Amino acid sequence: MILRPTIFALSSGHPPAAIAIIRVSGPAAGESIRSLAGSLSQPRRARHVTLRDQSGDPLDEAVVLWFPAPHSATGEDVAEFHVHGGRAVIEAIIAALGKLDGLRPAEPGEFTRRAFENGKLDLTDAEGLDDLIHADTDRQRRQALRQLKGLLGEKAENWRRQIIEASALIEAGIDFSDEGDVPDDLTKPALAKVAALLGEIEETLAASAQSERLRDGLVVAITGPPNAGKSTLLNRLARREAAIVSPHAGTTRDVIEVHLDLNGYPVTLLDTAGIRDTDDPVEQEGVRRARSRASSADLVLWLIDAQSRSCEDREETLKDAVAAKGHAELWFVRNKVDEASARGSGVTFGYPRFDVSAAQGHGVPELVAALGEFAGTFFGSGQSGVITRARHRLLLREAAEALRRAISAPGQSSELVAEELRISIHSLGRLLGRVDVEDILDVIFRDFCIGK
């Protein structure tokens, strides 16, 4: 393990709080306990002490924990100070640590990066931890926790190990073909193993089609002509005043985003500018953005004014809606329907239709229930999905393609098979962070919070 500067940071939430945890990791972690607590604690046993600064003045009553390397979260010597969570207390202890030789404040994600570099977790585990920190809904939390527990990493490590074994058989046949104790044909059993592994990787790729999307969420765009009530519906669904509501056309100029938790699924709701022909250059830009965001959404709710018969009946309404939806699903929502005339769901222009009053709330529960069902179908159960990032999918696909080329190598040339197996091993190694990942480490760990 490479010795490096000792780092420290607040590893719990923002103050004020009942308890705050200040973590120290590195070769001087033990010295930080001696300096502030007087003596080193027994490993992994909590000790109640009075923390004092370098002048001997008391800082706080605290609980101190000591984790000698390598049996710690980072694989280094680690000290934890569990203190009262007031701002003044935290600042005083942070200041005292900063005066010790060899200690410096941690950068974002540095604790987790050190755990990765010291072999405490692989790169997929670290990404799972990042996803867990940023999970907004229960289903995102479950998926991230499966990743953190090594679901993908264990699979990839097992595949990599077996491909290495198959590669060893091929290499032995190439390098020691003149030895009497080496079988003449080692390629067939090796390729049989490779074919089985290829099937497993392809099954994983097929089963994880929606896992990546669960990280980002379902995108639902509310669009349609001006004054149909798009902002009112957004506020009703968000249960707060997220968008300005006005009777004047063109009030919404930019795209407004609201993030919702819908039955545990993450949903990003977009309120867009009313789509119409206009001479106002600012509103024209709003309409352009509305069309662009709607076309990239997963579901478009085309809102029409139920009290404006000309708007619903004219053929241009369908043309505008179909043009705006792009490749997304399209639902029509008839707004401004009062309780007496609300007819629930139906069909308009051959697309699903919902009758609502965004202002009064009539029909909105039925729309929300339909959105929840759509999200459930869109994401699937997610229990079998282990691929949560484009990086995972691309590297697994590279590994699978190399295995496929190995199986179909012309004349089963041992040299060609061995080279393709090396490519596959390298791709899985990059997935786990074993090789050639320096260029992506900063991108992954920079999104972590300080102290993690």
Contacts in CASP RR format, 6 or more apart in sequence:
PFRMAT RR
TARGET T0000
AUTHOR 0000-0000-0000
METHOD contacts of the structure
MODEL  1
MILRPTIFALSSGHPPAAIAIIRVSGPAAGESIRSLAGSLSQPRRARHVT
LRDQSGDPLDEAVVLWFPAPHSATGEDVAEFHVHGGRAVIEAIIAALGKL
DGLRPAEPGEFTRRAFENGKLDLTDAEGLDDLIHADTDRQRRQALRQLKG
LLGEKAENWRRQIIEASALIEAGIDFSDEGDVPDDLTKPALAKVAALLGE
IEETLAASAQSERLRDGLVVAITGPPNAGKSTLLNRLARREAAIVSPHAG
TTRDVIEVHLDLNGYPVTLLDTAGIRDTDDPVEQEGVRRARSRASSADLV
LWLIDAQSRSCEDREETLKDAVAAKGHAELWFVRNKVDEASARGSGVTFG
YPRFDVSAAQGHGVPELVAALGEFAGTFFGSGQSGVITRARHRLLLREAA
EALRRAISAPGQSSELVAEELRISIHSLGRLLGRVDVEDILDVIFRDFCI
GK
1 69 0 8 1.000
1 70 0 8 1.000
1 75 0 8 1.000
1 76 0 8 1.000
1 118 0 8 1.000
3 27 0 8 1.000
4 26 0 8 1.000
4 27 0 8 1.000
4 114 0 8 1.000
5 26 0 8 1.000
5 102 0 8 1.000
5 103 0 8 1.000
5 104 0 8 1.000
6 24 0 8 1.000
6 25 0 8 1.000
6 26 0 8 1.000
6 27 0 8 1.000
6 28 0 8 1.000
6 29 0 8 1.000
6 32 0 8 1.000
6 102 0 8 1.000
6 103 0 8 1.000
6 104 0 8 1.000
7 24 0 8 1.000
7 25 0 8 1.000
7 26 0 8 1.000
7 103 0 8 1.000
7 104 0 8 1.000
7 105 0 8 1.000
7 106 0 8 1.000
7 107 0 8 1.000
7 110 0 8 1.000
7 111 0 8 1.000
7 114 0 8 1.000
8 22 0 8 1.000
8 23 0 8 1.000
8 24 0 8 1.000
8 25 0 8 1.000
8 32 0 8 1.000
8 94 0 8 1.000
8 97 0 8 1.000
8 98 0 8 1.000
8 103 0 8 1.000
8 104 0 8 1.000
8 105 0 8 1.000
8 106 0 8 1.000
9 22 0 8 1.000
9 23 0 8 1.000
9 105 0 8 1.000
9 106 0 8 1.000
9 110 0 8 1.000
9 111 0 8 1.000
9 450 0 8 1.000
9 451 0 8 1.000
10 20 0 8 1.000
10 21 0 8 1.000
10 22 0 8 1.000
10 90 0 8 1.000
10 94 0 8 1.000
10 450 0 8 1.000
10 451 0 8 1.000
11 21 0 8 1.000
11 22 0 8 1.000
11 23 0 8 1.000
11 80 0 8 1.000
11 111 0 8 1.000
11 451 0 8 1.000
11 452 0 8 1.000
12 19 0 8 1.000
12 20 0 8 1.000
12 21 0 8 1.000
12 85 0 8 1.000
13 20 0 8 1.000
15 85 0 8 1.000
15 86 0 8 1.000
15 87 0 8 1.000
15 90 0 8 1.000
16 85 0 8 1.000
16 86 0 8 1.000
16 87 0 8 1.000
17 85 0 8 1.000
17 86 0 8 1.000
18 84 0 8 1.000
18 85 0 8 1.000
19 82 0 8 1.000
19 83 0 8 1.000
19 84 0 8 1.000
19 85 0 8 1.000
20 82 0 8 1.000
20 83 0 8 1.000
20 84 0 8 1.000
20 85 0 8 1.000
20 86 0 8 1.000
20 89 0 8 1.000
20 90 0 8 1.000
21 80 0 8 1.000
21 81 0 8 1.000
21 82 0 8 1.000
21 83 0 8 1.000
22 80 0 8 1.000
22 81 0 8 1.000
22 83 0 8 1.000
22 90 0 8 1.000
22 93 0 8 1.000
22 94 0 8 1.000
22 97 0 8 1.000
23 78 0 8 1.000
23 79 0 8 1.000
23 80 0 8 1.000
23 81 0 8 1.000
23 111 0 8 1.000
23 451 0 8 1.000
24 30 0 8 1.000
24 32 0 8 1.000
24 78 0 8 1.000
24 79 0 8 1.000
24 80 0 8 1.000
24 81 0 8 1.000
24 97 0 8 1.000
24 103 0 8 1.000
25 72 0 8 1.000
25 73 0 8 1.000
25 74 0 8 1.000
25 76 0 8 1.000
25 77 0 8 1.000
25 78 0 8 1.000
25 79 0 8 1.000
25 106 0 8 1.000
25 111 0 8 1.000
25 114 0 8 1.000
26 69 0 8 1.000
26 74 0 8 1.000
26 76 0 8 1.000
26 77 0 8 1.000
26 78 0 8 1.000
27 76 0 8 1.000
27 77 0 8 1.000
28 77 0 8 1.000
28 100 0 8 1.000
28 101 0 8 1.000
28 102 0 8 1.000
28 103 0 8 1.000
29 66 0 8 1.000
29 76 0 8 1.000
29 77 0 8 1.000
29 78 0 8 1.000
29 79 0 8 1.000
30 40 0 8 1.000
30 66 0 8 1.000
30 77 0 8 1.000
30 79 0 8 1.000
31 100 0 8 1.000
32 79 0 8 1.000
32 97 0 8 1.000
32 100 0 8 1.000
32 103 0 8 1.000
33 39 0 8 1.000
33 40 0 8 1.000
33 41 0 8 1.000
33 64 0 8 1.000
33 66 0 8 1.000
33 79 0 8 1.000
34 40 0 8 1.000
35 54 0 8 1.000
35 96 0 8 1.000
35 100 0 8 1.000
36 51 0 8 1.000
36 52 0 8 1.000
36 53 0 8 1.000
36 59 0 8 1.000
36 81 0 8 1.000
36 93 0 8 1.000
36 96 0 8 1.000
36 97 0 8 1.000
37 47 0 8 1.000
37 49 0 8 1.000
37 50 0 8 1.000
37 51 0 8 1.000
37 62 0 8 1.000
37 64 0 8 1.000
38 49 0 8 1.000
38 52 0 8 1.000
40 66 0 8 1.000
41 47 0 8 1.000
41 64 0 8 1.000
41 65 0 8 1.000
41 66 0 8 1.000
42 66 0 8 1.000
43 66 0 8 1.000
43 67 0 8 1.000
43 68 0 8 1.000
43 71 0 8 1.000
44 65 0 8 1.000
44 66 0 8 1.000
44 67 0 8 1.000
44 71 0 8 1.000
45 65 0 8 1.000
45 66 0 8 1.000
46 63 0 8 1.000
46 64 0 8 1.000
46 65 0 8 1.000
46 82 0 8 1.000
47 63 0 8 1.000
47 64 0 8 1.000
47 65 0 8 1.000
48 61 0 8 1.000
48 62 0 8 1.000
48 63 0 8 1.000
49 61 0 8 1.000
49 62 0 8 1.000
49 63 0 8 1.000
49 64 0 8 1.000
50 58 0 8 1.000
50 59 0 8 1.000
50 60 0 8 1.000
50 61 0 8 1.000
50 62 0 8 1.000
51 58 0 8 1.000
51 59 0 8 1.000
51 60 0 8 1.000
51 61 0 8 1.000
51 62 0 8 1.000
51 64 0 8 1.000
51 81 0 8 1.000
51 83 0 8 1.000
51 93 0 8 1.000
51 96 0 8 1.000
52 58 0 8 1.000
52 59 0 8 1.000
53 59 0 8 1.000
53 92 0 8 1.000
53 95 0 8 1.000
53 96 0 8 1.000
53 99 0 8 1.000
54 96 0 8 1.000
54 99 0 8 1.000
59 83 0 8 1.000
59 89 0 8 1.000
59 92 0 8 1.000
59 93 0 8 1.000
59 96 0 8 1.000
60 83 0 8 1.000
60 84 0 8 1.000
60 89 0 8 1.000
60 92 0 8 1.000
60 93 0 8 1.000
61 84 0 8 1.000
62 81 0 8 1.000
62 82 0 8 1.000
62 83 0 8 1.000
62 84 0 8 1.000
63 81 0 8 1.000
63 82 0 8 1.000
64 79 0 8 1.000
64 80 0 8 1.000
64 81 0 8 1.000
64 82 0 8 1.000
65 79 0 8 1.000
65 80 0 8 1.000
65 82 0 8 1.000
66 78 0 8 1.000
66 79 0 8 1.000
67 73 0 8 1.000
67 77 0 8 1.000
67 78 0 8 1.000
67 79 0 8 1.000
67 80 0 8 1.000
68 77 0 8 1.000
69 75 0 8 1.000
69 76 0 8 1.000
69 77 0 8 1.000
69 78 0 8 1.000
70 76 0 8 1.000
70 118 0 8 1.000
72 78 0 8 1.000
73 111 0 8 1.000
73 115 0 8 1.000
73 120 0 8 1.000
74 111 0 8 1.000
74 114 0 8 1.000
74 115 0 8 1.000
74 118 0 8 1.000
74 120 0 8 1.000
75 114 0 8 1.000
75 115 0 8 1.000
75 118 0 8 1.000
75 119 0 8 1.000
75 120 0 8 1.000
76 114 0 8 1.000
76 118 0 8 1.000
81 93 0 8 1.000
83 89 0 8 1.000
83 90 0 8 1.000
83 93 0 8 1.000
94 105 0 8 1.000
97 103 0 8 1.000
98 104 0 8 1.000
98 105 0 8 1.000
105 450 0 8 1.000
106 450 0 8 1.000
106 451 0 8 1.000
107 450 0 8 1.000
108 445 0 8 1.000
108 446 0 8 1.000
108 447 0 8 1.000
108 448 0 8 1.000
108 449 0 8 1.000
108 450 0 8 1.000
108 451 0 8 1.000
108 452 0 8 1.000
109 445 0 8 1.000
109 446 0 8 1.000
109 448 0 8 1.000
109 449 0 8 1.000
109 450 0 8 1.000
109 451 0 8 1.000
109 452 0 8 1.000
110 445 0 8 1.000
110 451 0 8 1.000
111 451 0 8 1.000
111 452 0 8 1.000
112 121 0 8 1.000
112 126 0 8 1.000
112 129 0 8 1.000
112 130 0 8 1.000
112 445 0 8 1.000
112 448 0 8 1.000
112 452 0 8 1.000
113 126 0 8 1.000
113 441 0 8 1.000
113 445 0 8 1.000
115 121 0 8 1.000
115 126 0 8 1.000
116 122 0 8 1.000
116 123 0 8 1.000
116 125 0 8 1.000
116 126 0 8 1.000
116 433 0 8 1.000
116 441 0 8 1.000
121 129 0 8 1.000
122 150 0 8 1.000
122 153 0 8 1.000
122 157 0 8 1.000
122 432 0 8 1.000
122 433 0 8 1.000
122 434 0 8 1.000
123 431 0 8 1.000
123 432 0 8 1.000
123 433 0 8 1.000
123 437 0 8 1.000
123 444 0 8 1.000
124 147 0 8 1.000
124 150 0 8 1.000
124 152 0 8 1.000
124 153 0 8 1.000
124 156 0 8 1.000
124 392 0 8 1.000
124 431 0 8 1.000
124 432 0 8 1.000
125 147 0 8 1.000
125 148 0 8 1.000
125 150 0 8 1.000
125 153 0 8 1.000
126 444 0 8 1.000
126 445 0 8 1.000
127 147 0 8 1.000
127 388 0 8 1.000
127 389 0 8 1.000
127 444 0 8 1.000
128 144 0 8 1.000
128 147 0 8 1.000
128 148 0 8 1.000
128 388 0 8 1.000
129 144 0 8 1.000
129 148 0 8 1.000
129 448 0 8 1.000
129 452 0 8 1.000
130 444 0 8 1.000
130 447 0 8 1.000
130 448 0 8 1.000
131 140 0 8 1.000
131 143 0 8 1.000
131 144 0 8 1.000
131 147 0 8 1.000
131 148 0 8 1.000
131 215 0 8 1.000
131 388 0 8 1.000
132 141 0 8 1.000
132 144 0 8 1.000
132 145 0 8 1.000
132 147 0 8 1.000
132 148 0 8 1.000
133 448 0 8 1.000
133 449 0 8 1.000
133 452 0 8 1.000
134 447 0 8 1.000
135 141 0 8 1.000
135 143 0 8 1.000
135 144 0 8 1.000
136 259 0 8 1.000
136 261 0 8 1.000
136 266 0 8 1.000
137 261 0 8 1.000
137 264 0 8 1.000
137 265 0 8 1.000
137 266 0 8 1.000
138 261 0 8 1.000
138 264 0 8 1.000
139 214 0 8 1.000
139 264 0 8 1.000
139 265 0 8 1.000
139 266 0 8 1.000
139 379 0 8 1.000
139 382 0 8 1.000
140 214 0 8 1.000
140 215 0 8 1.000
140 264 0 8 1.000
140 266 0 8 1.000
143 211 0 8 1.000
143 214 0 8 1.000
143 215 0 8 1.000
143 382 0 8 1.000
143 385 0 8 1.000
143 388 0 8 1.000
144 388 0 8 1.000
146 386 0 8 1.000
147 386 0 8 1.000
147 388 0 8 1.000
151 386 0 8 1.000
152 386 0 8 1.000
152 387 0 8 1.000
152 388 0 8 1.000
152 392 0 8 1.000
152 431 0 8 1.000
153 431 0 8 1.000
153 432 0 8 1.000
155 200 0 8 1.000
155 204 0 8 1.000
155 386 0 8 1.000
156 396 0 8 1.000
156 428 0 8 1.000
156 429 0 8 1.000
156 431 0 8 1.000
156 432 0 8 1.000
157 428 0 8 1.000
157 432 0 8 1.000
159 197 0 8 1.000
159 200 0 8 1.000
159 201 0 8 1.000
159 399 0 8 1.000
159 428 0 8 1.000
160 425 0 8 1.000
160 428 0 8 1.000
160 429 0 8 1.000
160 432 0 8 1.000
160 434 0 8 1.000
162 193 0 8 1.000
162 197 0 8 1.000
163 194 0 8 1.000
163 197 0 8 1.000
163 403 0 8 1.000
163 421 0 8 1.000
163 424 0 8 1.000
163 425 0 8 1.000
163 428 0 8 1.000
164 425 0 8 1.000
165 193 0 8 1.000
166 190 0 8 1.000
166 191 0 8 1.000
166 193 0 8 1.000
166 194 0 8 1.000
166 197 0 8 1.000
166 421 0 8 1.000
167 190 0 8 1.000
167 418 0 8 1.000
167 421 0 8 1.000
167 422 0 8 1.000
167 425 0 8 1.000
169 186 0 8 1.000
169 187 0 8 1.000
169 189 0 8 1.000
169 190 0 8 1.000
170 186 0 8 1.000
170 187 0 8 1.000
170 190 0 8 1.000
170 414 0 8 1.000
170 417 0 8 1.000
170 418 0 8 1.000
170 421 0 8 1.000
171 418 0 8 1.000
172 182 0 8 1.000
172 186 0 8 1.000
173 182 0 8 1.000
173 186 0 8 1.000
173 187 0 8 1.000
173 414 0 8 1.000
174 414 0 8 1.000
174 415 0 8 1.000
174 418 0 8 1.000
176 182 0 8 1.000
177 184 0 8 1.000
187 412 0 8 1.000
187 414 0 8 1.000
187 417 0 8 1.000
190 417 0 8 1.000
191 406 0 8 1.000
191 407 0 8 1.000
191 412 0 8 1.000
191 417 0 8 1.000
194 403 0 8 1.000
194 406 0 8 1.000
194 407 0 8 1.000
194 421 0 8 1.000
195 407 0 8 1.000
197 403 0 8 1.000
198 400 0 8 1.000
198 403 0 8 1.000
198 404 0 8 1.000
198 407 0 8 1.000
201 396 0 8 1.000
201 399 0 8 1.000
201 400 0 8 1.000
201 403 0 8 1.000
202 400 0 8 1.000
204 385 0 8 1.000
204 386 0 8 1.000
204 387 0 8 1.000
204 396 0 8 1.000
205 387 0 8 1.000
205 393 0 8 1.000
205 396 0 8 1.000
205 397 0 8 1.000
205 400 0 8 1.000
207 384 0 8 1.000
207 385 0 8 1.000
207 386 0 8 1.000
208 384 0 8 1.000
208 385 0 8 1.000
208 386 0 8 1.000
208 387 0 8 1.000
208 388 0 8 1.000
208 393 0 8 1.000
210 378 0 8 1.000
210 379 0 8 1.000
210 380 0 8 1.000
210 382 0 8 1.000
210 385 0 8 1.000
211 382 0 8 1.000
211 385 0 8 1.000
211 386 0 8 1.000
211 387 0 8 1.000
211 388 0 8 1.000
212 387 0 8 1.000
212 388 0 8 1.000
212 389 0 8 1.000
212 390 0 8 1.000
212 393 0 8 1.000
213 378 0 8 1.000
213 379 0 8 1.000
214 265 0 8 1.000
214 266 0 8 1.000
214 379 0 8 1.000
214 382 0 8 1.000
214 388 0 8 1.000
215 388 0 8 1.000
215 389 0 8 1.000
216 266 0 8 1.000
217 265 0 8 1.000
217 266 0 8 1.000
217 267 0 8 1.000
217 268 0 8 1.000
218 262 0 8 1.000
218 265 0 8 1.000
218 266 0 8 1.000
218 267 0 8 1.000
218 268 0 8 1.000
218 298 0 8 1.000
218 299 0 8 1.000
218 374 0 8 1.000
218 375 0 8 1.000
218 378 0 8 1.000
218 379 0 8 1.000
219 267 0 8 1.000
219 268 0 8 1.000
219 270 0 8 1.000
219 296 0 8 1.000
219 297 0 8 1.000
219 298 0 8 1.000
219 299 0 8 1.000
220 267 0 8 1.000
220 268 0 8 1.000
220 269 0 8 1.000
220 270 0 8 1.000
220 297 0 8 1.000
220 298 0 8 1.000
220 299 0 8 1.000
220 300 0 8 1.000
220 301 0 8 1.000
220 371 0 8 1.000
221 270 0 8 1.000
221 272 0 8 1.000
221 290 0 8 1.000
221 293 0 8 1.000
221 294 0 8 1.000
221 297 0 8 1.000
221 299 0 8 1.000
221 300 0 8 1.000
221 301 0 8 1.000
221 328 0 8 1.000
222 230 0 8 1.000
222 233 0 8 1.000
222 234 0 8 1.000
222 269 0 8 1.000
222 270 0 8 1.000
222 271 0 8 1.000
222 272 0 8 1.000
222 301 0 8 1.000
222 303 0 8 1.000
223 230 0 8 1.000
223 270 0 8 1.000
223 272 0 8 1.000
223 274 0 8 1.000
223 275 0 8 1.000
223 290 0 8 1.000
223 294 0 8 1.000
223 300 0 8 1.000
223 301 0 8 1.000
223 302 0 8 1.000
223 303 0 8 1.000
223 324 0 8 1.000
224 230 0 8 1.000
224 272 0 8 1.000
224 274 0 8 1.000
224 275 0 8 1.000
224 302 0 8 1.000
224 303 0 8 1.000
224 304 0 8 1.000
224 320 0 8 1.000
224 321 0 8 1.000
224 324 0 8 1.000
225 274 0 8 1.000
225 275 0 8 1.000
225 276 0 8 1.000
225 304 0 8 1.000
225 305 0 8 1.000
225 311 0 8 1.000
225 317 0 8 1.000
225 320 0 8 1.000
226 249 0 8 1.000
226 250 0 8 1.000
226 274 0 8 1.000
226 275 0 8 1.000
226 276 0 8 1.000
227 247 0 8 1.000
227 249 0 8 1.000
227 305 0 8 1.000
228 274 0 8 1.000
228 303 0 8 1.000
228 304 0 8 1.000
228 305 0 8 1.000
228 311 0 8 1.000
228 335 0 8 1.000
229 245 0 8 1.000
229 303 0 8 1.000
229 305 0 8 1.000
229 335 0 8 1.000
229 336 0 8 1.000
229 358 0 8 1.000
230 243 0 8 1.000
230 252 0 8 1.000
230 271 0 8 1.000
230 272 0 8 1.000
230 274 0 8 1.000
230 303 0 8 1.000
231 243 0 8 1.000
231 244 0 8 1.000
231 245 0 8 1.000
231 246 0 8 1.000
231 251 0 8 1.000
231 252 0 8 1.000
231 256 0 8 1.000
231 271 0 8 1.000
232 245 0 8 1.000
232 335 0 8 1.000
232 358 0 8 1.000
232 359 0 8 1.000
233 301 0 8 1.000
233 303 0 8 1.000
233 333 0 8 1.000
233 335 0 8 1.000
233 356 0 8 1.000
233 358 0 8 1.000
233 364 0 8 1.000
234 242 0 8 1.000
234 243 0 8 1.000
234 256 0 8 1.000
234 258 0 8 1.000
234 269 0 8 1.000
234 271 0 8 1.000
235 241 0 8 1.000
235 242 0 8 1.000
235 243 0 8 1.000
235 245 0 8 1.000
235 358 0 8 1.000
236 358 0 8 1.000
236 359 0 8 1.000
236 361 0 8 1.000
236 364 0 8 1.000
237 258 0 8 1.000
237 260 0 8 1.000
237 269 0 8 1.000
237 364 0 8 1.000
237 368 0 8 1.000
238 258 0 8 1.000
238 260 0 8 1.000
238 269 0 8 1.000
242 256 0 8 1.000
242 258 0 8 1.000
242 271 0 8 1.000
243 252 0 8 1.000
243 256 0 8 1.000
243 271 0 8 1.000
244 251 0 8 1.000
244 252 0 8 1.000
245 251 0 8 1.000
249 274 0 8 1.000
249 276 0 8 1.000
250 273 0 8 1.000
250 274 0 8 1.000
250 278 0 8 1.000
250 283 0 8 1.000
252 271 0 8 1.000
252 272 0 8 1.000
252 273 0 8 1.000
252 274 0 8 1.000
253 273 0 8 1.000
253 282 0 8 1.000
253 283 0 8 1.000
253 285 0 8 1.000
253 286 0 8 1.000
254 273 0 8 1.000
254 286 0 8 1.000
254 289 0 8 1.000
255 270 0 8 1.000
255 271 0 8 1.000
255 272 0 8 1.000
255 273 0 8 1.000
255 286 0 8 1.000
255 289 0 8 1.000
255 290 0 8 1.000
255 293 0 8 1.000
256 270 0 8 1.000
256 271 0 8 1.000
257 268 0 8 1.000
257 269 0 8 1.000
257 270 0 8 1.000
258 268 0 8 1.000
258 269 0 8 1.000
258 271 0 8 1.000
259 266 0 8 1.000
259 267 0 8 1.000
259 268 0 8 1.000
259 269 0 8 1.000
260 266 0 8 1.000
260 267 0 8 1.000
260 268 0 8 1.000
260 269 0 8 1.000
261 267 0 8 1.000
262 368 0 8 1.000
262 371 0 8 1.000
262 372 0 8 1.000
262 375 0 8 1.000
263 372 0 8 1.000
263 375 0 8 1.000
263 376 0 8 1.000
265 372 0 8 1.000
265 375 0 8 1.000
265 376 0 8 1.000
265 379 0 8 1.000
267 371 0 8 1.000
267 375 0 8 1.000
270 293 0 8 1.000
270 294 0 8 1.000
270 297 0 8 1.000
272 286 0 8 1.000
272 289 0 8 1.000
272 290 0 8 1.000
272 293 0 8 1.000
272 294 0 8 1.000
273 283 0 8 1.000
273 286 0 8 1.000
273 287 0 8 1.000
273 289 0 8 1.000
273 290 0 8 1.000
274 287 0 8 1.000
274 290 0 8 1.000
275 287 0 8 1.000
275 290 0 8 1.000
275 291 0 8 1.000
275 320 0 8 1.000
275 324 0 8 1.000
276 287 0 8 1.000
278 284 0 8 1.000
278 287 0 8 1.000
290 324 0 8 1.000
291 323 0 8 1.000
291 324 0 8 1.000
294 300 0 8 1.000
294 324 0 8 1.000
294 325 0 8 1.000
294 326 0 8 1.000
294 328 0 8 1.000
295 324 0 8 1.000
295 325 0 8 1.000
295 326 0 8 1.000
295 327 0 8 1.000
295 328 0 8 1.000
296 328 0 8 1.000
297 325 0 8 1.000
297 328 0 8 1.000
298 328 0 8 1.000
298 329 0 8 1.000
298 378 0 8 1.000
299 328 0 8 1.000
299 329 0 8 1.000
299 330 0 8 1.000
299 331 0 8 1.000
299 371 0 8 1.000
299 374 0 8 1.000
300 321 0 8 1.000
300 324 0 8 1.000
300 325 0 8 1.000
300 326 0 8 1.000
300 328 0 8 1.000
300 329 0 8 1.000
300 330 0 8 1.000
300 331 0 8 1.000
301 331 0 8 1.000
301 333 0 8 1.000
302 321 0 8 1.000
302 324 0 8 1.000
302 325 0 8 1.000
302 330 0 8 1.000
302 331 0 8 1.000
302 332 0 8 1.000
302 333 0 8 1.000
303 333 0 8 1.000
303 335 0 8 1.000
304 311 0 8 1.000
304 312 0 8 1.000
304 317 0 8 1.000
304 332 0 8 1.000
304 333 0 8 1.000
304 334 0 8 1.000
304 335 0 8 1.000
305 311 0 8 1.000
305 312 0 8 1.000
305 334 0 8 1.000
305 335 0 8 1.000
305 336 0 8 1.000
306 312 0 8 1.000
306 334 0 8 1.000
306 335 0 8 1.000
306 336 0 8 1.000
306 337 0 8 1.000
306 341 0 8 1.000
306 355 0 8 1.000
307 336 0 8 1.000
311 317 0 8 1.000
312 334 0 8 1.000
312 348 0 8 1.000
317 349 0 8 1.000
318 349 0 8 1.000
321 330 0 8 1.000
321 332 0 8 1.000
321 349 0 8 1.000
321 351 0 8 1.000
322 330 0 8 1.000
329 374 0 8 1.000
330 351 0 8 1.000
331 351 0 8 1.000
331 352 0 8 1.000
331 353 0 8 1.000
331 354 0 8 1.000
331 370 0 8 1.000
332 348 0 8 1.000
332 349 0 8 1.000
332 351 0 8 1.000
332 352 0 8 1.000
332 353 0 8 1.000
332 354 0 8 1.000
333 353 0 8 1.000
333 354 0 8 1.000
333 355 0 8 1.000
333 356 0 8 1.000
333 367 0 8 1.000
334 348 0 8 1.000
334 353 0 8 1.000
334 354 0 8 1.000
334 355 0 8 1.000
334 356 0 8 1.000
335 356 0 8 1.000
335 357 0 8 1.000
335 358 0 8 1.000
336 357 0 8 1.000
336 358 0 8 1.000
336 359 0 8 1.000
337 343 0 8 1.000
337 355 0 8 1.000
337 356 0 8 1.000
337 357 0 8 1.000
337 362 0 8 1.000
337 363 0 8 1.000
338 357 0 8 1.000
338 360 0 8 1.000
338 362 0 8 1.000
339 357 0 8 1.000
339 360 0 8 1.000
339 362 0 8 1.000
341 355 0 8 1.000
342 355 0 8 1.000
342 356 0 8 1.000
342 357 0 8 1.000
342 362 0 8 1.000
342 363 0 8 1.000
343 355 0 8 1.000
344 354 0 8 1.000
344 355 0 8 1.000
344 363 0 8 1.000
344 366 0 8 1.000
345 352 0 8 1.000
345 353 0 8 1.000
345 354 0 8 1.000
345 355 0 8 1.000
345 366 0 8 1.000
345 370 0 8 1.000
346 352 0 8 1.000
346 353 0 8 1.000
346 354 0 8 1.000
346 355 0 8 1.000
347 353 0 8 1.000
352 370 0 8 1.000
354 363 0 8 1.000
354 366 0 8 1.000
354 367 0 8 1.000
354 370 0 8 1.000
355 363 0 8 1.000
356 362 0 8 1.000
356 363 0 8 1.000
356 364 0 8 1.000
356 366 0 8 1.000
356 367 0 8 1.000
357 363 0 8 1.000
357 364 0 8 1.000
358 364 0 8 1.000
386 392 0 8 1.000
387 393 0 8 1.000
387 396 0 8 1.000
391 431 0 8 1.000
391 440 0 8 1.000
392 431 0 8 1.000
395 427 0 8 1.000
395 428 0 8 1.000
395 430 0 8 1.000
395 431 0 8 1.000
396 427 0 8 1.000
396 428 0 8 1.000
396 431 0 8 1.000
398 423 0 8 1.000
398 424 0 8 1.000
398 427 0 8 1.000
399 423 0 8 1.000
399 424 0 8 1.000
399 427 0 8 1.000
399 428 0 8 1.000
399 431 0 8 1.000
400 424 0 8 1.000
402 420 0 8 1.000
402 421 0 8 1.000
402 423 0 8 1.000
402 424 0 8 1.000
402 427 0 8 1.000
403 420 0 8 1.000
403 421 0 8 1.000
403 424 0 8 1.000
405 416 0 8 1.000
405 420 0 8 1.000
406 416 0 8 1.000
406 417 0 8 1.000
406 420 0 8 1.000
406 421 0 8 1.000
406 424 0 8 1.000
409 416 0 8 1.000
409 417 0 8 1.000
409 420 0 8 1.000
410 416 0 8 1.000
426 435 0 8 1.000
426 436 0 8 1.000
429 435 0 8 1.000
430 436 0 8 1.000
430 437 0 8 1.000
END
